[in-house]
Amino acid sequence: MQESQATVQAARALQAARRVDNIEPFRVMEMVKAAAAMSRDGVDVISMSVGEPDFTAPQNVAQAAMDAIQNGATQYTESLGLPQLREAIAAHYQDAYGLSIDPRRIVVTAGASAGLLLACAALVSEGDQVLMPDPCYPCNRHFVSAFGGQPVLIESGAEERYQLTADHAAAHWTERTRGVLVASPSNPTGTSMTPRQAEDLLATVRARGGFAIVDEIYQGLSYDGKPVSALSFGDDVITVNSFSKYFSMTGWRLGWLVVPDSLVPTIEKLAQNLFICAPTIAQHAALACFRPDTIAIYEERRLEFQRRRDFLVPALRELGFQVPVMPDGAFYVYADISALQHPQALDSTAFGMAALKEAHVAIVPGDDFGFAAPKRHVRFSYATKFERIEQAVERLRRLLR
Ligand SMILES: Cc1ncc(COP(=O)(O)O)c(C=O)c1O
């Protein structure tokens, strides 16, 4: 009798913690589910919704993982990461950006996601405000909320490359503001801060004693000149990076942080408690990413992404989508649909559904990315084969005719 009461108790819905109230699910998943159902029914859907490269880890990276498994290199690593990987990442900063970074400031994480989580755990207290641009990567506001902070999204338009500016930060800073969280290049817009924008923003934050977390996960995928890391502007910046995008290793769950010296012990004890370490096999495999022959493959892929961008953006503009700033990185185009000749042009969710159901092209409505103008925008991902992108444009042309 007592046991059955216990069973009844267990069946009761458990009350989730209050902080979860502010965390929203990805609305895009509705679109993804609808697209998957259509594909199962035999419809040829072109997916331009996913945020991951269509490329996978190169063969020598896969081989390094298999070697690690075979050699039994599969146990925990230090919480801050394999020392030789931290050194390899530091060497990469030197080779790719001419930056000298002390490997002791590099923390290997389970993807950029764990890096963002650790940075927010270390810096955000209950009630703290963190400024970010609107639109931005949806998880950013949820990372802040998860630690009791309050994300403050500030409308950032095409004229500021959809990025949070120094003026924004100055105008919205209150006594509760603790810092800023930005991504450059950005998801969903593919636009980067100019070096000047970054330097000014960081100086404004520094002058107020705040922190700056700069997510550079897409920086390897930059198309218009050599990118400049926020690390060039001071050792007090926290940057987030990952093997997911440039290195085509989404499912391997590997990324890194570069943090100021003084923050390393805090991040280390959090990493020890929250994760123990990033996946060991992935860490061994990642060492092969920095070999010159592997970098040559990644650079070829970067040029292929650039080729797709150079085709897609003018093609979308010709169809009537407004893309006021040429995206210079990542694999996204954030397009304004309000001038389209289409009955759903004022509602990105309805337009996204029409694109899916009538043109069989899956794109992402703006809703997930912020509150300023989500109904007017959709996000295209060009992490899809060139020929498929050409087909998608033709299908959209017919939809809009
Ligand atoms: C801006 C941004 N930051 C972080 C992430 C998370 O990446 P990871 O796979 O490294 O956890 C993503 C994933 O799409 C992203 O777009």
The ligand as an SDF file (V2000), in Angstrom:
LIG
                    3D

 16 16  0  0  0  0  0  0  0  0999 V2000
   26.8020   31.7650  -32.1230 C   0  0  0  0  0  0  0  0  0  0  0  0
   26.8870   30.3570  -31.6290 C   0  0  0  0  0  0  0  0  0  0  0  0
   27.5170   30.1060  -30.4680 N   0  0  0  0  0  0  0  0  0  0  0  0
   27.5940   28.8540  -29.9770 C   0  0  0  0  0  0  0  0  0  0  0  0
   27.0380   27.7870  -30.6360 C   0  0  0  0  0  0  0  0  0  0  0  0
   27.1580   26.4040  -30.0350 C   0  0  0  0  0  0  0  0  0  0  0  0
   28.1570   25.6770  -30.6950 O   0  0  0  0  0  0  0  0  0  0  0  0
   28.8590   24.3550  -30.1640 P   0  0  0  0  0  0  0  0  0  0  0  0
   28.4740   23.2730  -31.1160 O   0  0  0  0  0  0  0  0  0  0  0  0
   30.3420   24.6250  -30.2340 O   0  0  0  0  0  0  0  0  0  0  0  0
   28.4150   24.1150  -28.7800 O   0  0  0  0  0  0  0  0  0  0  0  0
   26.3810   27.9870  -31.8620 C   0  0  0  0  0  0  0  0  0  0  0  0
   25.7570   26.8750  -32.5710 C   0  0  0  0  0  0  0  0  0  0  0  0
   25.1020   27.0100  -33.5800 O   0  0  0  0  0  0  0  0  0  0  0  0
   26.2990   29.3190  -32.3720 C   0  0  0  0  0  0  0  0  0  0  0  0
   25.6700   29.5910  -33.5210 O   0  0  0  0  0  0  0  0  0  0  0  0
  1  2  1  0
  2  3  1  0
  2 15  2  0
  3  4  2  0
  4  5  1  0
  5  6  1  0
  5 12  2  0
  6  7  1  0
  7  8  1  0
  8  9  2  0
  8 10  1  0
  8 11  1  0
 12 13  1  0
 12 15  1  0
 13 14  2  0
 15 16  1  0
M  END
$$$$
